[in-house]
Amino acid sequence: MMKIFLIVLLLVSSTVTSLPLLANQPGTPEIEAKSYILIDYLTGKVLLESEAEKVLPPASLTKIMTSYVVSDELKKGNISPDDKVLISENAWAQNPKLKGSSLMFVEVNKYVSVDELHKGIVISSGNDASIAMAEHISGTESAFAKLMNQHALALGLNNTYFANSTGLPADGHQTSAKDLAKLSQALIRSFPEDYEIYAEKEYTYNKITQQNRNTLLRDQSMKVDGLKTGHTEEAGFGLVSSAVKDEMRLIAVVMGAESKAKRASESRKILNHGFRFYTNITPFKGGVSLKNARVWKGEANEFSVGLAQDATLTILKTEKEKLKANYIIDSELIAPVRKGQKVGEVFFKIDGKEIMKMPMVALEDVAEAGFLGRMWDSVKLWF
């Protein structure tokens, strides 16, 4: 048997969830791009999208994964920020293959630190820096691309394949707006200290100062602190951006815009839409007792039940007062019960439509009772 309880939630603001769009979502702004998506960082909920799984060439948006791999290798201790990297002819800024592309301007047979190259990848979008780091980590750029694809597979980037570390045109080199949003979410979550590099507005190396091409970093209307621009003739103009406002972080991806100005303006539209209409709320905190549940054949007759983690949802601001929750708890729980054991579920609804569910768990252990206690509860259960 299961017991069902109804809770009417008076909501206080603050945090996140990841579910389908509500039917009465506000009108979508007109966005001039081949593909775009807007997600909430904490919950991963999609707030806007169009052709988000369309496979497209990413150009220098590729370097988000290049940087992700660098950060992962640093975190694992496989490389150090102070490591000196010998620049090969492949990574030389004067390599004819790199002519006309974005560069950090490293010189062949010179040593450059991992820290400098990482900044050159993220801030200057240096193709030379990307190749140099790829060779330092994996020996060759092609081997590094395999490592990039391993990470893509682990992150569930189903429409992504990397042929190089730079994003320069190559057969099969592709991704989607949805995959880039997911990758960016993972990078911010896994490497918050390295993510701070993305907010830098300029970088100077070898007495050459270059501006970060992400012009939204200078936008005064919202706190944009990343991520990356991209452009090739084939890909058009792309921008992955992330911004924070009122403790809410959003991630926007625009691919295939017609100009630098368009990729910035369309990204700004998308971000403004999200901040204007949506909010994050946390009706229940993890580890806090919501109810005492009955347990049979235990040293105690009941135990506290709650959520293992915060219940955070991303919803329309106009829906806050409509949010309700009900939960189901198993009414025939038999000891022993272990802390963290699933004992039911909580369902969050707006206008009767389920938008998220979470497992309810035991917040404490209940040991098995002695022989007489177990027998007595067996008799009561029988009747």
C-alpha positions in Angstrom: 0.0 0.0 0.0 1.1 3.6 -0.6 0.0 6.7 1.2 -0.5 9.9 -0.7 -0.1 13.4 0.8 -0.8 16.8 -0.6 1.4 19.9 0.1 0.5 23.4 -1.0 3.7 25.3 -1.4 4.1 28.9 -0.5 7.3 29.5 -2.4 10.4 31.4 -1.6 12.8 32.2 -4.4 16.3 30.8 -5.1 17.6 28.0 -7.5 16.7 25.2 -10.3 15.2 22.0 -12.4 15.3 20.3 -15.7 12.0 19.5 -17.5 9.9 20.3 -20.5 8.7 23.8 -21.3 5.3 24.8 -19.9 2.4 25.1 -22.4 1.9 28.8 -21.6 5.5 29.8 -22.2 5.9 33.5 -23.3 6.3 34.2 -27.0 9.7 33.3 -28.5 11.7 36.3 -29.8 12.7 36.4 -33.4 16.2 35.0 -33.6 18.3 35.2 -36.8 20.5 32.2 -36.7 20.6 28.6 -38.0 20.3 27.2 -34.5 20.0 28.3 -30.9 19.2 27.2 -27.4 18.9 28.8 -24.0 19.2 26.6 -20.8 19.3 27.3 -17.1 22.7 26.3 -15.8 21.7 24.6 -12.5 18.8 22.6 -13.8 19.6 22.2 -17.5 16.0 23.1 -18.3 15.6 24.3 -21.9 13.9 27.7 -21.9 14.2 28.4 -25.7 15.4 26.5 -28.7 15.2 26.2 -32.4 17.0 23.5 -34.4 19.1 22.8 -31.3 20.1 19.3 -32.4 21.0 20.4 -35.9 24.5 19.2 -36.7 26.7 22.2 -37.7 30.4 23.1 -37.9 31.4 24.8 -34.6 34.5 26.7 -35.8 36.3 28.1 -32.7 33.4 27.0 -30.4 35.4 23.8 -30.5 37.9 25.4 -28.1 35.4 25.0 -25.3 36.1 21.3 -25.4 39.9 22.0 -25.9 39.8 24.1 -22.7 37.7 21.5 -20.9 40.3 18.8 -21.6 43.1 21.1 -20.5 41.2 21.8 -17.2 40.5 18.1 -16.7 44.2 17.2 -17.2 45.2 20.0 -14.7 42.7 18.8 -12.2 44.0 15.2 -12.5 47.5 16.4 -12.0 48.7 15.1 -15.4 49.9 18.5 -16.3 50.8 21.7 -14.3 50.1 25.4 -15.0 53.9 25.9 -14.9 54.8 23.2 -17.4 56.9 24.5 -20.2 55.6 23.5 -23.7 58.0 23.4 -26.6 56.3 25.0 -29.6 56.5 22.7 -32.7 56.3 23.8 -36.3 52.7 22.5 -36.4 51.8 25.0 -33.6 53.9 27.8 -35.0 51.9 31.0 -35.7 53.7 31.2 -39.1 52.5 27.7 -40.1 50.8 28.3 -43.5 47.8 26.2 -42.4 47.1 28.8 -39.7 47.4 31.8 -42.0 44.5 34.3 -41.5 43.1 32.4 -38.5 43.0 33.6 -34.9 46.4 33.2 -33.2 48.2 33.7 -29.9 51.4 34.3 -31.9 53.7 31.7 -30.3 57.1 31.1 -31.8 58.6 27.9 -33.0 61.2 26.2 -30.7 60.2 28.6 -27.8 58.9 27.4 -24.5 55.5 28.7 -23.3 53.8 27.7 -20.1 50.5 25.7 -19.9 48.9 28.7 -18.1 49.8 31.1 -20.8 48.6 28.7 -23.6 45.3 28.1 -21.7 44.7 31.8 -21.7 45.7 32.0 -25.3 43.1 29.4 -26.2 40.3 30.9 -24.2 40.8 34.7 -24.5 42.8 35.0 -27.8 41.2 32.0 -29.4 44.6 31.0 -30.6 44.7 28.1 -33.0 48.5 27.9 -32.4 47.9 27.7 -28.7 45.3 24.9 -29.1 47.7 22.8 -31.3 50.5 23.3 -28.8 48.4 22.1 -25.9 47.0 19.2 -27.9 50.6 18.0 -28.6 51.7 18.6 -25.0 48.8 16.5 -23.6 48.5 13.7 -26.3 51.6 13.9 -28.4 49.7 14.7 -31.6 46.7 16.8 -32.4 44.9 13.7 -33.9 45.4 11.8 -30.6 44.1 14.8 -28.7 41.0 14.8 -30.9 40.3 11.2 -29.8 40.6 12.4 -26.2 38.1 15.2 -26.9 35.7 12.6 -28.4 36.0 10.4 -25.3 35.0 13.3 -23.2 32.1 14.1 -25.6 30.9 10.6 -25.2 31.1 10.7 -21.4 29.1 13.9 -21.4 26.4 12.6 -23.6 27.2 14.9 -26.6 25.4 12.7 -29.1 25.7 15.1 -32.1 29.4 15.9 -31.6 32.6 14.7 -33.3 35.9 16.5 -33.1 38.6 16.1 -35.8 41.0 18.7 -34.3 41.6 21.0 -31.4 41.0 24.3 -33.2 37.7 24.2 -35.1 39.3 24.8 -38.4 37.3 23.1 -41.2 37.7 19.3 -41.3 35.6 16.4 -42.6 33.1 15.3 -40.0 34.0 18.0 -37.4 30.6 18.9 -36.0 28.4 19.6 -33.0 25.0 21.1 -32.1 23.8 24.0 -30.0 22.3 21.5 -27.5 25.6 19.7 -27.1 27.6 23.0 -26.7 25.1 24.1 -24.0 25.6 20.8 -22.2 29.4 21.0 -22.5 29.5 24.6 -21.2 27.3 23.6 -18.3 29.8 20.8 -17.4 32.8 23.1 -17.8 31.4 25.7 -15.4 30.3 23.1 -12.9 33.5 21.0 -13.0 36.2 23.7 -13.3 34.9 27.0 -11.7 38.3 28.4 -11.1 39.4 27.8 -14.7 36.1 29.2 -15.9 37.2 32.6 -14.5 39.5 32.9 -17.5 36.5 33.2 -19.8 35.6 36.6 -18.3 38.9 38.2 -19.1 38.4 41.0 -21.7 41.9 40.9 -23.1 45.2 39.0 -23.0 48.7 40.1 -23.8 51.4 37.7 -24.9 54.7 38.5 -26.6 53.8 42.2 -26.3 50.7 41.7 -28.4 47.4 42.6 -26.7 44.3 41.0 -28.1 40.7 41.7 -27.1 38.3 38.9 -26.2 36.0 38.6 -29.2 33.0 38.0 -26.9 31.7 41.6 -26.9 28.9 40.7 -24.4 31.6 40.7 -21.7 31.3 44.5 -21.9 27.5 44.5 -21.7 26.3 46.6 -18.7 22.8 45.2 -18.6 23.8 41.7 -17.3 26.8 40.0 -15.9 28.2 38.0 -18.9 31.3 36.1 -17.9 31.9 33.7 -20.8 32.2 31.7 -23.0 33.4 31.6 -26.6 33.0 33.0 -30.1 33.6 31.2 -33.4 33.7 32.0 -37.1 34.6 30.3 -40.3 33.1 30.8 -43.8 31.4 27.4 -43.5 30.1 27.9 -39.9 29.1 31.5 -40.0 29.3 33.4 -36.7 28.6 31.6 -33.4 28.6 32.5 -29.8 28.2 30.6 -26.6 27.5 33.0 -23.7 26.7 32.7 -20.1 25.4 35.3 -17.7 24.2 35.8 -14.1 21.4 37.9 -12.9 19.7 37.8 -9.5 21.6 34.6 -8.6 20.3 32.8 -11.8 22.8 31.7 -14.4 21.8 31.1 -18.0 23.7 29.6 -20.9 22.9 30.7 -24.5 24.2 29.2 -27.8 23.8 30.9 -31.1 25.2 29.2 -34.3 25.2 30.3 -37.9 24.5 34.0 -37.4 25.4 36.2 -40.4 27.8 38.6 -38.6 29.7 39.4 -35.4 27.0 42.0 -34.5 24.2 39.5 -35.1 25.7 36.7 -33.0 26.0 39.3 -30.1 22.5 40.9 -30.5 20.7 37.5 -30.9 22.5 36.1 -27.8 21.5 39.2 -25.9 17.9 38.8 -26.9 17.8 35.2 -25.8 19.5 35.9 -22.4 17.2 38.9 -21.7 14.2 36.7 -22.5 15.3 34.1 -20.0 16.0 36.6 -17.2 12.7 38.5 -17.8 10.4 35.5 -17.7 12.0 32.8 -15.6 13.1 32.3 -12.1 14.7 29.5 -9.9 13.0 28.4 -6.7 13.8 25.8 -4.1 10.7 24.8 -2.2 12.4 22.0 -0.3 15.9 21.7 1.0 17.8 18.4 0.9 18.3 16.7 4.3 15.4 18.5 5.9 12.5 16.3 7.3 9.2 16.6 5.5 7.4 13.9 7.3 7.8 11.0 9.7 7.1 7.6 8.1 5.9 4.4 9.8 8.3 1.5 9.9 7.5 -2.0 11.0 9.7 -4.5 12.9 12.1 -1.8 13.8 13.7 -0.6 17.0 11.7 2.7 16.4 8.2 3.0 15.0 8.9 5.9 12.7 11.7 7.8 11.0 12.1 11.1 9.3 11.8 11.3 5.5 13.0 14.0 3.1 15.0 14.7 0.0 18.6 13.8 -0.5 19.3 17.1 -2.3 17.6 20.4 -2.8 14.4 20.4 -4.9 15.2 23.3 -7.3 13.0 24.2 -10.2 13.1 26.7 -13.1 9.7 28.0 -13.7 7.9 31.0 -15.2 7.7 33.9 -12.7 4.0 34.0 -13.2 3.6 30.3 -12.2 5.2 30.6 -8.7 1.9 30.8 -6.8 0.5 27.8 -8.8 3.2 25.3 -7.8 2.0 22.4 -5.8 3.5 19.1 -4.6 2.3 15.8 -3.5 4.2 12.8 -2.3 3.8 9.1 -2.0 5.4 7.1 0.8 5.4 3.3 1.1 3.2 2.4 4.1 4.6 -1.0 4.6 8.3 -0.2 5.2 10.1 -3.1 7.0 13.2 -2.5 9.1 16.1 -2.4 8.7 16.0 1.0 6.9 19.2 2.7 5.8 19.8 6.4 5.6 19.5 7.4 2.0 17.2 4.5 1.1 14.4 5.5 -1.3 11.0 5.2 0.4 8.7 7.3 -1.9 8.5 10.1 -4.4 7.6 13.7 -4.4 5.8 15.2 -7.5 5.8 18.9 -8.4 2.9 20.2 -10.5 1.6 23.4 -12.0 -2.1 23.5 -13.0 -2.2 19.7 -12.5 0.7 19.1 -14.9 3.7 17.3 -13.5 7.0 19.2 -14.1 9.4 17.3 -12.0 9.6 14.3 -9.5 12.2 13.4 -7.0 12.9 10.4 -4.8 12.1 10.7 -1.1 14.6 9.0 1.1 15.1 8.0 4.7 17.1 10.6 6.6 18.2 8.2 9.4 18.8 4.5 10.0 16.3 2.3 11.7 17.7 -1.0 13.0 15.8 -4.2 13.1 13.9 -4.9 16.4 14.4 -8.0 18.5 12.5 -11.2 18.0 9.4 -10.2 20.1 9.2 -6.8 18.5 9.3 -8.3 15.0 6.7 -10.9 15.9 4.3 -8.4 17.4 4.5 -6.2 14.3 4.0 -9.3 12.1 0.7 -9.9 13.9 -0.4 -6.3 13.5 0.5 -6.4 9.8 -1.5 -9.6 9.4 -4.6 -7.9 10.7 
